[in-house]
Amino acid sequence: MKKLTILMIRSYLGPFVLTFFIALFVLVMQFLWKYIDQLVGKGLEWNIILELLFYASATLVPMALPLAILLSSIMTLGSFAENLELVAAKAAGISLLRILRPLIMLSALISLGAFLFANYGMPVANFKLKSLLVSIQRTRPAIDIPEGTFYDGIKGAEIFVEKKESDGKSFQNILIYDHTKDTYGAGSVAMARRGSLSMSDDQRYLILKLYQGLRLDDRNFFTREREGLPLYREVFSEQHIYFDLSGSKFTRNDESVIRNQYSMMTVGQLDKVNLELHEDLNNSIKFTAKFMQELSAVRKTEPQQGMYQEQWDPQLMNFLETADSITERRKITSVNFQNGKFLSGYTEEEKALIRQSARQSAEDIINKLEEQKSIIKAKKMQIAKNRVEYHRKYSLSFACFILFFVGAPLGAIIRKGGLGLPLIFCIVIFIIYYVISTIGEKAVRQLAMEPFEGMWLSSFILFPFALFLTLKASTDSPLFIAETYTKFLQKLVRRKK
């Protein structure tokens, strides 16, 4: 039994490590393809690129780890079943669960490691990756002026070069549209027979040296209101143009700007923020409830007079002040709404103004309620985002454990090792798991499901499936053998005859 345990662990760890890094490599290539436009042509050093890929791969572990566990478990048990090693072990009186005990313990350790990484490693990786991406996105492309086309990679100018010399820094027949002073169109144009590029000593400015050229400057051409404004014309033998390149180099931004994001927090931090969010939400709900209560009880009934006495409501006070400004005969202190003729003491013009004021007050109240409703919904969505990240850390580790109980019995049933049939089953199951997880998370973010239900939906669906496969594998059920289904169909045909 000891030899079998060591053999199973070795057989499991090999495919697990291999499939984990293959899946991680594929996911990193997808990430690189997504951000390739933001990385190319910016003169980034190789260590910056490697650092970016390292943090990106760390954030993709939650995708690669379940896939690796599922595929490696199918391959390991499929290989054992194909080589009749499982049959020999069962013939010796060893049950399937006892055979799987070392792999179950190993999967439990991997699941525990997945939780620890999701709680402590992922927040740091997400934080570093986001900070690095923001810094790269703010870096302007490196200077590389092509031939025969306009180049706008230098802020404040568009440059056309007819021919480049072999050194890559000298040019012939140059045309420059200067927009450094926010000019419109061709307000400032420089032309030169020759030119060259160089950097200042502090590497902050790009110096464009022009030789034997002409500069035309009519900055007021597009905004002039009268004729007769001067046109600046200059013929020069040599002239230098300085371009500020302070934003062209890679510089790390202040990381505190993006620190407070839920994907960058641990479980304890998420719980702390969740309490604050719920407290804020409860305050908004109490305010809205109080507003609705006071709105519906603007006047209290007095049985003796059947009147509603004015309390405090500012909208009704506005209504009464408007009525008081219309008529100077008396100030309204109470209105008998049960009397259908409570407006009979006013003229038609005054009635119209009072109705208009009341209608406007009602619309203001409705707008305030709608605004408060939007605020409450936004706060609920913030709580949902917080709970998504909270449950993700637990559901990831649990999903890894469940997927082992899906893959191992499935491998024992299909009795095939290698990367052929196991890979097909693995891809189908993982796609189902990923689609269900995505649907659940999206439903939570849209407040269509509770956070616990949405984030654990895939695990709840896979759990009975894993239990079913384990029972079938324990009883040596021919679940995926074609003869089982052909015999069943033949029996149905005979019964019909």
Phi, psi and omega per residue, in radians:
M1 nan -0.646 3.135
K2 -1.119 -0.738 3.123
K3 -1.117 -0.684 3.125
L4 -1.124 -0.682 3.120
T5 -1.093 -0.820 3.139
I6 -1.120 -0.706 -3.139
L7 -1.121 -0.704 -3.125
M8 -1.205 -0.700 3.130
I9 -1.134 -0.746 3.102
R10 -1.119 -0.748 -3.128
S11 -1.164 -0.479 -3.125
Y12 -1.444 -0.741 -3.062
L13 -1.153 -0.630 -3.137
G14 -1.048 -1.028 3.092
P15 -1.073 -0.580 -3.127
F16 -1.104 -0.875 -3.141
V17 -1.112 -0.756 -3.107
L18 -1.103 -0.888 -3.097
T19 -1.187 -0.565 3.128
F20 -1.099 -0.839 -3.105
F21 -1.288 -0.528 3.054
I22 -1.154 -0.818 3.114
A23 -1.098 -0.701 3.129
L24 -1.136 -0.683 3.118
F25 -1.120 -0.750 3.125
V26 -1.096 -0.746 -3.135
L27 -1.192 -0.641 3.095
V28 -1.162 -0.670 3.088
M29 -1.119 -0.630 3.067
Q30 -1.127 -0.734 3.086
F31 -1.090 -0.759 -3.124
L32 -1.129 -0.670 3.109
W33 -1.144 -0.605 -3.141
K34 -1.172 -0.675 -3.052
Y35 -1.873 0.262 -3.068
I36 -1.099 -0.616 -3.125
D37 -1.151 -0.499 -3.120
Q38 -1.497 -0.173 -3.087
L39 -1.810 -0.529 -3.035
V40 -1.291 2.419 2.999
G41 1.351 0.316 -3.132
K42 -1.915 0.092 3.070
G43 1.131 0.573 -3.137
L44 -1.292 2.454 3.114
E45 -1.275 2.743 -3.044
W46 -1.134 -0.569 3.141
N47 -1.188 -0.524 3.074
I48 -1.182 -0.730 3.111
I49 -1.107 -0.773 3.132
L50 -1.118 -0.680 3.103
E51 -1.111 -0.727 3.107
L52 -1.080 -0.797 -3.132
L53 -1.163 -0.585 3.125
F54 -1.136 -0.854 3.139
Y55 -1.181 -0.610 3.103
A56 -1.136 -0.732 3.115
S57 -1.135 -0.597 3.107
A58 -1.152 -0.655 3.131
T59 -1.284 -0.287 -3.117
L60 -1.668 0.009 3.110
V61 -1.008 -0.716 3.122
P62 -1.042 -0.368 3.081
M63 -1.528 -0.690 -3.044
A64 -1.366 -0.605 -3.046
L65 -1.131 -0.876 3.095
P66 -1.058 -0.660 3.122
L67 -1.106 -0.738 -3.137
A68 -1.153 -0.738 3.132
I69 -1.108 -0.756 -3.125
L70 -1.111 -0.852 -3.079
L71 -1.202 -0.758 -3.102
S72 -1.153 -0.640 3.117
S73 -1.191 -0.691 3.087
I74 -1.121 -0.780 -3.117
M75 -1.130 -0.749 -3.086
T76 -1.142 -0.937 -3.125
L77 -1.203 -0.569 3.080
G78 -1.127 -0.690 3.108
S79 -1.169 -0.722 3.114
F80 -1.110 -0.732 -3.136
A81 -1.215 -0.640 -3.136
E82 -1.150 -0.617 3.140
N83 -1.547 0.169 3.091
L84 1.116 0.323 3.111
E85 -1.281 -0.603 3.063
L86 -1.157 -0.671 3.118
V87 -1.096 -0.720 3.131
A88 -1.152 -0.704 3.133
A89 -1.156 -0.718 3.118
K90 -1.199 -0.590 3.095
A91 -1.150 -0.469 3.093
A92 -1.442 0.070 3.096
G93 1.548 0.288 3.139
I94 -1.704 2.164 -3.125
S95 -1.309 2.876 -3.115
L96 -1.131 -0.735 -3.129
L97 -1.117 -0.619 3.080
R98 -1.205 -0.620 3.077
I99 -1.139 -0.681 -3.093
L100 -1.441 -0.074 -3.043
R101 -0.952 -0.835 3.129
P102 -1.102 -0.641 3.126
L103 -1.256 -0.558 3.078
I104 -1.127 -0.766 3.115
M105 -1.120 -0.719 3.115
L106 -1.128 -0.717 3.113
S107 -1.149 -0.623 3.088
A108 -1.125 -0.690 3.096
L109 -1.153 -0.702 3.107
I110 -1.126 -0.699 3.113
S111 -1.125 -0.707 3.082
L112 -1.110 -0.738 3.080
G113 -1.112 -0.594 3.101
A114 -1.126 -0.696 3.109
F115 -1.155 -0.785 -3.137
L116 -1.088 -0.690 3.114
F117 -1.191 -0.728 3.135
A118 -1.137 -0.520 -3.082
N119 -1.507 -0.615 -3.051
Y120 -1.992 -0.576 -3.107
G121 -1.514 -0.753 -3.094
M122 -1.080 -0.749 3.111
P123 -1.017 -0.706 3.123
V124 -1.177 -0.755 -3.129
A125 -1.118 -0.766 3.111
N126 -1.093 -0.706 -3.137
F127 -1.131 -0.828 -3.127
K128 -1.166 -0.697 3.140
L129 -1.129 -0.802 -3.137
K130 -1.105 -0.745 3.129
S131 -1.093 -0.736 -3.129
L132 -1.182 -0.701 3.129
L133 -1.129 -0.714 3.114
V134 -1.107 -0.720 3.121
S135 -1.121 -0.714 -3.140
I136 -1.204 -0.700 -3.130
Q137 -1.108 -0.523 3.134
R138 -1.493 -0.058 3.112
T139 -1.525 2.220 -3.133
R140 -1.357 2.711 -3.138
P141 -1.064 2.712 3.086
A142 -1.192 2.710 -3.094
I143 -1.362 2.052 3.099
D144 -2.609 1.550 -3.053
I145 -1.399 2.109 -3.137
P146 -1.492 3.026 3.086
E147 -1.615 2.529 2.954
G148 1.240 0.249 3.113
T149 -2.638 2.731 -3.135
F150 -1.325 2.410 -3.124
Y151 -2.030 2.175 -3.111
D152 -2.050 0.416 -3.136
G153 -1.310 -0.215 3.090
I154 -1.758 2.155 -3.083
K155 -1.124 2.246 3.080
G156 1.609 0.169 -3.125
A157 -2.742 2.666 2.960
E158 -2.204 2.212 -2.980
I159 -2.105 2.315 3.052
F160 -2.048 2.217 3.138
V161 -2.121 2.226 -3.136
E162 -1.362 -0.646 -3.103
K163 -2.613 2.417 3.080
K164 -1.842 2.502 3.074
E165 -1.400 2.987 -3.077
S166 -1.157 -0.445 -3.139
D167 -1.323 -0.198 3.116
G168 1.364 -0.033 -3.111
K169 -2.088 -0.112 3.135
S170 -1.985 2.494 -3.033
F171 -2.364 2.837 3.049
Q172 -2.211 2.490 3.114
N173 0.930 1.461 -3.043
I174 -1.909 2.433 3.055
L175 -2.220 2.219 -3.050
I176 -2.237 2.208 2.970
Y177 -1.745 1.991 -3.031
D178 -1.633 2.040 3.111
H179 -2.073 0.410 -3.095
T180 -1.139 -0.406 3.125
K181 -1.921 0.535 3.072
D182 0.986 0.788 3.096
T183 -1.436 2.832 3.129
Y184 -1.746 2.470 3.013
G185 0.953 -2.266 -3.092
A186 -1.788 0.783 -3.102
G187 -1.145 -0.523 3.125
S188 -2.383 2.066 -3.057
V189 -2.270 2.412 3.057
A190 -2.226 2.391 3.103
M191 -2.243 2.471 -3.121
A192 -2.607 2.661 3.116
R193 -1.307 -0.685 -3.114
R194 -2.350 2.821 3.098
G195 -2.896 2.861 3.119
S196 -2.630 2.707 3.138
L197 -1.918 2.487 3.047
S198 -2.683 2.879 -3.140
M199 -1.895 2.606 3.054
S200 -1.237 2.901 -3.085
D201 -1.078 -0.619 -3.140
D202 -1.525 0.115 3.096
Q203 1.066 0.345 -3.112
R204 -1.668 -0.524 -3.064
Y205 -2.038 2.473 2.966
L206 -1.668 2.180 -3.085
I207 -1.825 2.083 3.072
L208 -1.827 1.916 -3.119
K209 -1.648 2.163 -3.111
L210 -1.966 2.481 -3.126
Y211 -2.259 2.411 3.076
Q212 0.937 1.252 -3.063
G213 -2.457 -3.074 -3.098
L214 -2.410 2.391 3.093
R215 -2.116 2.268 3.063
L216 -2.038 2.244 -3.072
D217 -2.328 1.963 3.088
D218 -2.386 1.203 -3.007
R219 -1.144 -0.381 -3.124
N220 -1.673 0.212 -3.039
F221 -1.103 -0.742 -3.050
F222 -1.524 -0.177 -3.121
T223 -2.076 0.099 -3.078
R224 -1.178 2.491 3.132
E225 -1.848 -0.205 3.127
R226 -2.594 2.824 3.138
E227 -1.426 2.939 3.066
G228 1.628 0.111 3.103
L229 -1.314 2.586 -3.024
P230 -1.284 2.652 3.018
L231 -1.977 2.172 -3.110
Y232 -1.530 2.155 -3.121
R233 -2.301 2.206 -3.074
E234 -2.354 2.268 3.020
V235 -1.836 2.222 -3.070
F236 -2.328 2.715 3.036
S237 -1.658 -0.533 3.077
E238 -2.652 2.381 3.127
Q239 -2.618 2.494 -3.116
H240 -1.993 2.338 3.074
I241 -2.042 2.246 -3.099
Y242 -1.835 2.279 3.079
F243 -2.068 2.270 -3.118
D244 -1.333 2.142 -3.126
L245 -1.990 0.495 -3.095
S246 -1.106 -0.420 3.137
G247 -1.770 0.123 -3.091
S248 -1.560 -0.276 3.129
K249 -1.699 2.679 3.132
F250 -1.279 2.143 3.062
T251 -2.361 2.397 -3.137
R252 -1.324 2.294 3.138
N253 -1.414 2.960 3.087
D254 -1.144 2.017 -3.035
E255 -1.270 -0.284 -3.124
S256 -1.199 -0.296 -3.106
V257 -1.166 -0.587 -3.065
I258 -1.967 0.370 -3.038
R259 -1.301 -0.653 -2.991
N260 -1.546 1.094 3.037
Q261 -2.100 2.539 -3.001
Y262 -1.115 -0.573 3.128
S263 -1.216 -0.136 -3.126
M264 -1.903 0.369 -3.097
M265 -2.118 2.674 3.031
T266 -1.482 3.093 -3.136
V267 -1.076 -0.767 3.132
G268 -1.093 -0.725 3.116
Q269 -1.163 -0.684 3.113
L270 -1.124 -0.706 3.098
D271 -1.104 -0.733 -3.136
K272 -1.106 -0.782 3.118
V273 -1.168 -0.624 -3.137
N274 -1.093 -0.699 3.097
L275 -1.093 -0.725 3.117
E276 -1.142 -0.703 3.131
L277 -1.143 -0.721 3.121
H278 -1.161 -0.670 3.099
E279 -1.105 -0.735 3.102
D280 -1.130 -0.712 3.123
L281 -1.132 -0.744 3.134
N282 -1.097 -0.655 3.096
N283 -1.112 -0.717 3.114
S284 -1.151 -0.712 3.132
I285 -1.146 -0.736 3.109
K286 -1.096 -0.716 3.122
F287 -1.099 -0.758 3.139
T288 -1.147 -0.742 3.126
A289 -1.112 -0.721 3.114
K290 -1.140 -0.696 3.111
F291 -1.092 -0.767 3.128
M292 -1.158 -0.693 -3.138
Q293 -1.144 -0.768 -3.135
E294 -1.253 -0.523 3.099
L295 -1.187 -0.724 -3.121
S296 -1.329 -0.283 3.138
A297 -2.088 0.781 3.123
V298 -1.064 -0.614 3.110
R299 -2.260 2.398 3.121
K300 -1.719 2.474 -3.114
T301 -1.308 2.327 3.017
E302 -1.942 1.908 -3.036
P303 -1.040 -0.522 -3.085
Q304 -1.142 -0.666 -3.047
Q305 -1.950 -0.224 -3.071
G306 1.125 0.596 -3.066
M307 -2.015 2.793 3.028
Y308 -1.919 1.962 -3.090
Q309 -1.496 2.438 -3.107
E310 -1.148 2.349 -3.140
Q311 -1.850 -1.398 -3.031
W312 -2.584 -0.268 -2.885
D313 -0.942 2.124 -3.087
P314 -1.149 -0.547 3.136
Q315 -1.154 -0.729 3.120
L316 -1.214 -0.627 3.085
M317 -1.060 -0.683 3.089
N318 -1.102 -0.697 3.106
F319 -1.050 -0.787 -3.095
L320 -1.246 -0.654 3.117
E321 -1.128 -0.647 3.096
T322 -1.108 -0.766 3.104
A323 -1.103 -0.661 -3.140
D324 -1.186 -0.595 3.116
S325 -1.266 -0.455 3.133
I326 -1.288 -0.815 -3.131
T327 -2.045 2.274 -3.134
E328 -1.678 0.143 -3.067
R329 -1.276 -0.706 -3.127
R330 -2.782 2.833 3.082
K331 -1.746 2.312 -3.114
I332 -1.374 2.146 3.093
T333 -1.912 -0.304 3.115
S334 -2.741 2.623 3.134
V335 -2.279 2.252 3.106
N336 -1.582 1.655 -3.102
F337 -1.273 -0.277 3.088
Q338 -1.318 -0.295 3.106
N339 -1.598 2.058 -3.095
G340 -1.188 -0.159 -3.098
K341 -1.974 0.583 -3.071
F342 -1.277 -0.183 3.069
L343 -1.752 0.178 -3.036
S344 -1.210 -0.298 -3.108
G345 -1.468 0.115 -3.084
Y346 -2.089 2.769 3.067
T347 -1.313 2.957 -3.133
E348 -1.099 -0.674 3.121
E349 -1.131 -0.720 3.134
E350 -1.190 -0.676 3.087
K351 -1.070 -0.717 3.139
A352 -1.122 -0.733 3.127
L353 -1.169 -0.692 3.117
I354 -1.125 -0.771 3.111
R355 -1.089 -0.708 3.126
Q356 -1.098 -0.743 3.114
S357 -1.135 -0.725 3.120
A358 -1.130 -0.716 3.120
R359 -1.094 -0.739 3.124
Q360 -1.133 -0.692 3.099
S361 -1.101 -0.730 3.117
A362 -1.120 -0.704 3.105
E363 -1.130 -0.668 3.101
D364 -1.117 -0.700 3.113
I365 -1.111 -0.776 3.136
I366 -1.084 -0.743 3.130
N367 -1.097 -0.694 3.117
K368 -1.145 -0.689 3.111
L369 -1.165 -0.711 3.104
E370 -1.133 -0.699 3.097
E371 -1.103 -0.758 3.122
Q372 -1.153 -0.613 3.085
K373 -1.118 -0.722 3.106
S374 -1.138 -0.681 3.125
I375 -1.116 -0.767 3.130
I376 -1.103 -0.732 3.120
K377 -1.109 -0.735 3.116
A378 -1.090 -0.687 3.121
K379 -1.200 -0.637 3.075
K380 -1.145 -0.650 3.103
M381 -1.183 -0.593 3.050
Q382 -1.130 -0.732 3.080
I383 -1.105 -0.705 3.122
A384 -1.084 -0.740 3.105
K385 -1.103 -0.685 3.104
N386 -1.099 -0.793 -3.121
R387 -1.228 -0.488 3.071
V388 -1.057 -0.852 3.135
E389 -1.182 -0.578 3.130
Y390 -1.143 -0.905 -3.102
H391 -1.265 -0.423 3.136
R392 -1.064 -0.656 -3.090
K393 -1.150 -0.632 3.118
Y394 -1.448 -0.748 -3.087
S395 -1.139 -0.505 3.110
L396 -1.106 -0.876 -3.116
S397 -1.150 -0.677 3.124
F398 -1.171 -0.666 3.121
A399 -1.118 -0.650 3.091
C400 -1.065 -0.734 -3.135
F401 -1.187 -0.736 3.138
I402 -1.158 -0.720 -3.125
L403 -1.129 -0.473 3.037
F404 -1.134 -0.746 3.139
F405 -1.295 -0.181 2.971
V406 -1.509 -0.789 -3.043
G407 -1.283 -0.759 -3.066
A408 -1.120 -0.903 3.086
P409 -1.108 -0.589 3.131
L410 -1.132 -0.693 3.077
G411 -1.126 -0.671 3.116
A412 -1.175 -0.492 -3.122
I413 -1.419 -0.798 -3.081
I414 -1.326 -0.413 3.038
R415 1.006 0.766 3.099
K416 -2.387 2.275 3.079
G417 -1.788 -2.922 3.120
G418 1.381 -2.844 -3.080
L419 -1.881 0.225 -3.101
G420 -1.430 -1.672 -3.128
L421 -1.073 -0.685 3.089
P422 -1.013 -0.660 -3.136
L423 -1.136 -0.665 3.134
I424 -1.128 -0.846 3.106
F425 -1.061 -0.710 -3.121
C426 -1.091 -0.789 -3.120
I427 -1.111 -0.755 -3.130
V428 -1.102 -0.828 -3.111
I429 -1.155 -0.731 -3.115
F430 -1.168 -0.660 3.095
I431 -1.095 -0.742 3.096
I432 -1.067 -0.787 3.124
Y433 -1.073 -0.768 -3.093
Y434 -1.194 -0.735 -3.140
V435 -1.113 -0.782 3.131
I436 -1.114 -0.724 3.112
S437 -1.081 -0.748 3.140
T438 -1.144 -0.742 3.118
I439 -1.086 -0.776 3.138
G440 -1.096 -0.770 3.134
E441 -1.128 -0.738 3.129
K442 -1.125 -0.671 3.113
A443 -1.122 -0.650 3.109
V444 -1.163 -0.774 -3.125
R445 -1.128 -0.480 3.111
Q446 -1.635 0.147 3.099
L447 1.119 0.426 3.101
A448 -1.536 -0.316 3.119
M449 -2.435 2.767 3.041
E450 -1.257 2.590 -3.104
P451 -0.971 -0.753 -3.131
F452 -1.099 -0.761 -3.111
E453 -1.160 -0.803 -3.077
G454 -1.191 -0.760 -3.073
M455 -1.335 -0.369 3.120
W456 -1.831 0.137 -3.081
L457 -1.052 -0.819 -3.120
S458 -1.104 -0.681 3.129
S459 -1.188 -0.693 3.113
F460 -1.105 -0.610 3.138
I461 -1.337 -0.662 -3.103
L462 -1.331 -0.455 -3.078
F463 -1.048 -0.906 3.097
P464 -1.098 -0.576 3.102
F465 -1.142 -0.726 3.100
A466 -1.131 -0.704 3.113
L467 -1.121 -0.719 3.122
F468 -1.091 -0.812 -3.134
L469 -1.133 -0.670 3.133
T470 -1.110 -0.748 3.112
L471 -1.125 -0.724 3.141
K472 -1.170 -0.676 3.132
A473 -1.234 -0.577 3.134
S474 -1.187 -0.528 -3.133
T475 -1.733 0.213 3.137
D476 0.943 0.774 -3.128
S477 -1.281 2.308 3.108
P478 -1.387 1.097 -2.982
L479 -1.226 -0.646 -3.081
F480 -1.962 0.485 3.067
I481 -1.726 2.219 -3.040
A482 -1.092 -0.567 -3.094
E483 -1.083 -0.538 -3.140
T484 -1.067 -0.759 -3.082
Y485 -1.377 -0.565 3.100
T486 -1.184 -0.678 3.089
K487 -1.148 -0.670 3.127
F488 -1.131 -0.724 3.107
L489 -1.159 -0.651 3.123
Q490 -1.125 -0.652 3.106
K491 -1.147 -0.694 3.110
L492 -1.104 -0.708 3.139
V493 -1.119 -0.732 3.132
R494 -1.116 -0.673 3.130
R495 -1.133 -0.683 3.129
K496 -1.168 -0.613 3.122
K497 -1.244 nan nan
